[in-house]
């Protein structure tokens, strides 16, 4: 298992990603566009989620595929971003066909970044609908990470959060990719060090090459959280593969990817996080995985998600007025 050529979720054939970033707002939107409708599912394990169109992703419900997935800042206001993406897809003639109508299917999830020092005085209407439309217009195979898109104003207990991504090319011929906006209540780093909890899964020094600290600090087992700063949390993510999966299999992939949260964040899945993973299966590999191949896919989903989380924190950039230090500024 090695990173794909871009080490991005767009190494999964059939996916593009776009960001819209507003540094004055200290917030933004990220969209994952499926070039053709992709099988999708979701798993929510945090206690404070904010979502749109997630019920339809359950395996027993009718719609099997989605046109795009949206990750946004802005708390509940950010759910408007999906409307902007939906409008852009309708302009392109995309959507689930219902008689003479087409309805773009755009599930979304949000994180809380309202109290991060950005200018939230937007008047009557929040800006997220337009940011969503702009993010869709910007989709490409390459895209910014760190302080960009949905990760623009993200924080963790110790450092700034951010938008992270990673990919893995498996020996069985399938590819797995992950994309995540890291705004966790907990920390991606070990105790008071700069070492990442995800270190055992790191590829090619992609988030600093520090490994785990030795000796391991005794205080690392004590959870570090943002409780003193308020409930400004939630890590939201997408895991994707080019394998052909059913909705039930896609849901199992989303469940497995949550193990990456547990490997990369301490603590994770708290009552004040809305931790969520969307799963997308584009089917571009042209085949269904055998049982052992699917186990490998699930393991890769967890490892790739852990790497993406660490990269989101690693890639965040320092900016004037930050309430939390960027990992890069502590070198």
C-alpha positions as CSV (number, residue, x, y, z in Angstrom):
1,X,0.0,0.0,0.0
2,X,1.6,3.3,-1.2
3,X,0.2,6.8,-1.8
4,X,-1.3,7.5,-5.2
5,X,0.5,9.9,-7.6
6,X,-1.1,13.0,-6.0
7,X,-1.6,11.6,-2.5
8,X,-5.0,13.2,-2.7
9,X,-8.6,11.8,-2.7
10,X,-8.6,12.7,-6.4
11,X,-6.4,9.7,-7.0
12,X,-9.7,7.9,-6.9
13,X,-10.8,8.0,-10.5
14,X,-14.1,9.9,-11.0
15,X,-13.6,12.5,-8.3
16,X,-12.7,16.2,-8.3
17,X,-12.4,18.6,-5.4
18,X,-13.0,22.4,-5.2
19,X,-12.5,24.9,-2.4
20,X,-13.9,28.3,-1.7
21,X,-12.0,30.2,1.0
22,X,-12.8,33.5,2.8
23,X,-10.0,34.5,5.1
24,X,-11.8,37.5,6.5
25,X,-14.7,35.2,7.4
26,X,-12.1,32.6,8.6
27,X,-14.3,29.9,7.0
28,X,-15.0,28.2,3.7
29,X,-16.5,25.3,1.7
30,X,-15.1,22.2,0.1
31,X,-17.0,20.1,-2.4
32,X,-16.2,16.7,-3.7
33,X,-17.7,16.3,-7.2
34,X,-18.5,12.9,-8.6
35,X,-18.0,13.0,-12.3
36,X,-20.8,10.4,-12.6
37,X,-23.2,9.7,-9.7
38,X,-21.4,7.5,-7.1
39,X,-22.7,5.1,-4.6
40,X,-22.7,6.7,-1.2
41,X,-23.2,6.1,2.5
42,X,-22.6,7.9,5.8
43,X,-21.7,7.1,9.4
44,X,-22.0,9.6,12.2
45,X,-20.3,8.8,15.5
46,X,-20.0,12.3,17.1
47,X,-22.7,13.5,19.4
48,X,-23.2,16.9,17.8
49,X,-23.6,16.5,14.0
50,X,-24.9,19.1,11.6
51,X,-26.0,17.5,8.3
52,X,-28.2,17.6,5.2
53,X,-29.5,14.7,3.0
54,X,-27.9,12.0,5.2
55,X,-31.1,9.9,5.7
56,X,-31.3,9.1,2.0
57,X,-27.8,7.5,2.3
58,X,-29.0,4.6,4.5
59,X,-28.8,1.3,2.6
60,X,-32.6,0.7,2.9
61,X,-33.5,4.0,1.2
62,X,-34.2,4.6,-2.5
63,X,-31.5,6.9,-3.9
64,X,-28.3,4.9,-4.4
65,X,-25.9,7.5,-5.7
66,X,-25.0,11.2,-5.2
67,X,-23.7,13.9,-7.4
68,X,-21.5,15.7,-4.9
69,X,-20.7,15.9,-1.2
70,X,-20.1,19.2,0.7
71,X,-18.0,19.9,3.7
72,X,-18.5,23.4,5.2
73,X,-17.7,25.7,8.0
74,X,-20.3,28.0,9.5
75,X,-22.1,25.7,11.8
76,X,-25.8,25.3,10.7
77,X,-25.5,28.4,8.5
78,X,-23.0,26.4,6.4
79,X,-25.7,24.0,5.3
80,X,-26.6,26.6,2.8
81,X,-23.4,25.7,0.9
82,X,-25.1,22.5,-0.4
83,X,-27.8,24.8,-2.0
84,X,-25.1,26.6,-3.9
85,X,-23.6,23.4,-5.2
86,X,-27.0,22.0,-6.1
87,X,-27.7,25.2,-8.1
88,X,-24.5,24.8,-10.0
89,X,-25.2,21.1,-10.7
90,X,-28.7,22.0,-12.0
91,X,-27.1,24.5,-14.3
92,X,-25.0,21.6,-15.7
93,X,-28.1,19.4,-16.1
94,X,-27.0,17.0,-13.3
95,X,-29.3,15.3,-10.9
96,X,-31.6,12.4,-10.0
97,X,-34.3,12.0,-12.7
98,X,-37.9,12.4,-11.6
99,X,-40.1,12.6,-14.7
100,X,-39.1,15.8,-16.5
101,X,-37.1,17.1,-13.6
102,X,-33.6,16.5,-12.4
103,X,-32.8,16.9,-8.7
104,X,-29.1,17.1,-7.8
105,X,-28.3,14.9,-4.8
106,X,-25.8,16.8,-2.5
107,X,-25.4,15.5,1.1
108,X,-23.5,17.9,3.3
109,X,-22.0,18.2,6.8
110,X,-20.8,21.3,8.7
111,X,-18.3,22.1,11.5
112,X,-18.5,24.9,14.1
113,X,-16.0,27.7,13.4
114,X,-18.1,30.7,14.3
115,X,-16.1,31.9,17.3
116,X,-12.6,31.7,15.7
117,X,-12.1,35.5,15.3
118,X,-13.4,35.9,11.7
119,X,-15.9,38.5,10.6
120,X,-19.3,36.8,10.9
121,X,-21.3,40.0,10.5
122,X,-22.8,39.0,7.1
123,X,-26.2,40.6,7.5
124,X,-29.5,38.9,6.6
125,X,-28.1,36.0,4.5
126,X,-24.9,34.0,5.3
127,X,-22.4,33.7,2.5
128,X,-22.2,29.9,2.3
129,X,-24.6,29.4,-0.6
130,X,-22.3,31.5,-2.8
131,X,-19.2,29.9,-1.4
132,X,-20.7,26.5,-2.3
133,X,-21.3,27.6,-5.9
134,X,-17.8,29.0,-6.1
135,X,-16.3,25.8,-4.7
136,X,-18.1,23.8,-7.4
137,X,-16.8,26.1,-10.1
138,X,-13.2,25.5,-8.8
139,X,-13.2,21.7,-8.9
140,X,-10.0,20.1,-10.1
141,X,-7.7,17.1,-9.5
142,X,-5.3,19.3,-7.5
143,X,-6.5,21.6,-4.7
144,X,-5.2,23.4,-1.7
145,X,-5.0,21.8,1.8
146,X,-4.5,23.2,5.3
147,X,-6.1,26.6,5.7
148,X,-8.4,26.3,2.7
149,X,-12.0,25.4,2.0
150,X,-13.8,23.9,5.0
151,X,-10.6,23.8,6.9
152,X,-10.0,27.6,6.8
153,X,-11.0,28.4,10.3
154,X,-10.6,25.0,11.9
155,X,-8.8,24.4,15.2
156,X,-7.8,21.5,17.5
157,X,-7.0,21.5,21.2
158,X,-3.3,22.2,20.5
159,X,-2.8,23.6,17.0
160,X,-4.8,25.0,14.1
161,X,-6.8,22.4,12.2
162,X,-7.2,22.4,8.5
163,X,-8.2,20.5,5.4
164,X,-6.2,17.3,4.9
165,X,-6.1,14.6,2.3
166,X,-4.3,11.3,1.5
167,X,-4.6,8.3,-0.8
168,X,-3.4,4.7,-1.0
169,X,-2.9,2.4,-4.0
170,X,-3.5,-1.1,-2.8
171,X,-1.8,-4.3,-4.1
172,X,-5.2,-5.7,-5.2
173,X,-5.5,-2.9,-7.7
174,X,-8.0,-0.7,-5.9
175,X,-7.4,2.9,-4.7
176,X,-8.6,4.5,-1.5
177,X,-8.7,8.2,-0.8
178,X,-9.6,10.4,2.1
179,X,-10.5,14.1,2.6
180,X,-11.1,15.7,6.0
181,X,-11.8,19.0,7.7
182,X,-10.1,18.7,11.1
183,X,-11.8,20.9,13.8
184,X,-11.6,18.4,16.6
185,X,-12.4,19.0,20.3
186,X,-9.3,16.9,21.0
187,X,-5.7,16.9,19.6
188,X,-4.0,15.4,16.6
189,X,-0.6,15.6,18.4
190,X,0.8,13.6,21.4
191,X,0.5,15.5,24.7
192,X,2.5,18.7,24.5
193,X,4.7,17.5,21.6
194,X,4.7,18.1,17.9
195,X,4.5,14.4,17.2
196,X,1.3,13.2,15.5
197,X,-0.8,10.3,16.9
198,X,-1.1,9.1,13.3
199,X,2.7,8.6,13.0
200,X,2.6,4.8,12.6
201,X,0.8,5.3,9.3
202,X,2.9,8.1,7.8
203,X,4.1,7.8,4.2
204,X,7.3,9.5,3.0
205,X,7.4,12.1,5.7
206,X,4.1,13.6,4.6
207,X,3.5,15.3,8.0
208,X,7.0,16.0,9.2
209,X,8.5,12.5,9.6
210,X,8.8,12.9,13.4
211,X,7.5,9.4,14.3
212,X,6.2,8.9,17.9
213,X,8.0,10.6,20.8
214,X,10.5,8.5,22.7
215,X,10.3,8.3,25.6
216,X,6.6,8.5,25.4
217,X,5.4,11.3,27.6
218,X,3.4,10.1,30.6
219,X,1.0,13.1,30.3
220,X,0.0,12.1,26.8
221,X,-2.7,9.7,28.0
222,X,-4.5,12.7,29.6
223,X,-7.1,14.1,27.0
224,X,-6.4,17.6,25.8
225,X,-9.6,19.4,24.7
226,X,-10.9,22.8,23.7
227,X,-13.6,22.8,26.5
228,X,-12.2,26.1,27.9
229,X,-12.8,27.7,24.5
230,X,-16.4,26.4,24.0
231,X,-18.0,23.9,21.7
232,X,-16.2,24.8,18.5
233,X,-15.7,21.3,17.2
234,X,-16.4,18.6,14.7
235,X,-14.2,16.6,12.2
236,X,-16.0,15.9,8.9
237,X,-14.6,13.7,6.2
238,X,-15.0,11.7,3.0
239,X,-13.5,8.3,2.3
240,X,-13.6,7.1,-1.3
241,X,-12.7,4.2,-3.5
242,X,-12.8,3.2,-7.2
243,X,-14.2,-0.2,-6.3
244,X,-17.8,-1.1,-7.2
245,X,-19.7,-1.2,-3.9
246,X,-23.3,-1.5,-2.7
247,X,-24.7,1.1,-0.3
248,X,-24.3,-1.4,2.5
249,X,-20.6,-1.9,1.7
250,X,-20.1,1.8,1.4
251,X,-21.5,2.2,4.8
252,X,-19.1,-0.4,6.2
253,X,-16.3,1.5,4.5
254,X,-17.4,4.7,6.3
255,X,-17.5,2.8,9.6
256,X,-14.0,1.5,9.1
257,X,-12.7,5.0,8.2
258,X,-13.8,6.2,11.7
259,X,-11.1,4.0,13.1
260,X,-8.7,6.6,11.4
261,X,-10.3,9.2,13.6
262,X,-9.5,7.1,16.7
263,X,-5.9,6.6,15.5
264,X,-5.3,10.3,14.7
265,X,-7.2,12.2,17.4
266,X,-7.4,12.0,21.2
267,X,-10.1,12.0,22.2
268,X,-12.4,11.5,19.2
269,X,-16.2,11.0,18.8
270,X,-17.0,13.0,21.9
271,X,-20.5,14.4,22.7
272,X,-19.3,17.8,21.6
273,X,-18.0,16.6,18.2
274,X,-20.2,16.0,15.2
275,X,-17.7,13.5,13.8
276,X,-18.9,12.1,10.5
277,X,-17.6,10.2,7.4
278,X,-19.2,10.1,4.0
279,X,-18.2,7.1,1.8
280,X,-18.1,7.3,-2.0
281,X,-17.6,4.4,-4.4
282,X,-17.1,5.5,-8.0
283,X,-16.9,2.0,-9.5
284,X,-14.2,3.1,-11.9
285,X,-12.1,0.1,-11.2
286,X,-14.8,-1.9,-13.0
287,X,-15.0,-4.7,-10.4
288,X,-16.4,-5.7,-7.1
289,X,-13.9,-6.6,-4.3
290,X,-13.6,-10.2,-3.1
291,X,-14.2,-10.6,0.7
292,X,-10.5,-10.4,1.5
293,X,-10.0,-7.4,-0.8
294,X,-12.8,-5.7,1.0
295,X,-11.1,-6.2,4.4
296,X,-8.0,-4.6,2.8
297,X,-10.1,-1.7,1.6
298,X,-11.5,-1.2,5.1
299,X,-8.0,-1.3,6.7
300,X,-6.8,1.2,4.1
301,X,-9.7,3.5,4.8
302,X,-8.7,3.7,8.4
303,X,-5.0,4.2,7.7
304,X,-5.6,6.8,4.9
305,X,-8.0,8.7,7.1
306,X,-5.5,8.9,9.9
307,X,-2.9,10.3,7.5
308,X,-5.3,12.8,6.1
309,X,-6.2,14.1,9.6
310,X,-2.5,14.6,10.4
311,X,-1.8,16.3,7.1
312,X,-4.7,18.7,7.7
313,X,-3.1,20.0,10.9
314,X,0.4,19.8,9.4
315,X,-0.5,21.9,6.4
316,X,-2.4,24.7,8.2
317,X,-0.8,28.1,7.7
318,X,-0.3,30.8,10.3
319,X,-2.3,34.0,9.7
320,X,-2.6,37.3,11.6
321,X,-5.2,37.1,14.4
322,X,-5.0,33.3,14.8
323,X,-6.4,32.1,18.1
324,X,-4.4,28.9,17.9
325,X,-0.8,28.4,16.7
326,X,-0.2,26.7,13.4
327,X,1.9,23.5,13.6
328,X,4.3,24.9,11.1
329,X,4.9,28.1,13.2
330,X,6.3,26.0,16.1
331,X,9.3,24.7,14.1
